[in-house]
Amino acid sequence: MLGGIGITELLIVLVIVLVLFGVGRISKIAGEMGTGIRAFKEGLQGSESEEGAEEEVQEEDTEA
């Protein structure tokens, strides 16, 4: 698993991170990361819909 890192080592790292940062700060960071990922996905979908709208405009121009 993960290049020789086992479950025990991952749990130790998790405990150290919790002690250093605290639960509140970790949840805040995770929430901000989730918001950023959601905005990124919406941006990708927005660019795809813009491309579709541009293609529709080009098709209308060729028909006229």
Secondary structure, 3 states (H helix, E strand, C coil): CHHHCCHHHHHHHHHHHHHHHCHHHHHHHHHHHHHHHHHHHHHHHHHHHHHHHHHHHHHHHHHC
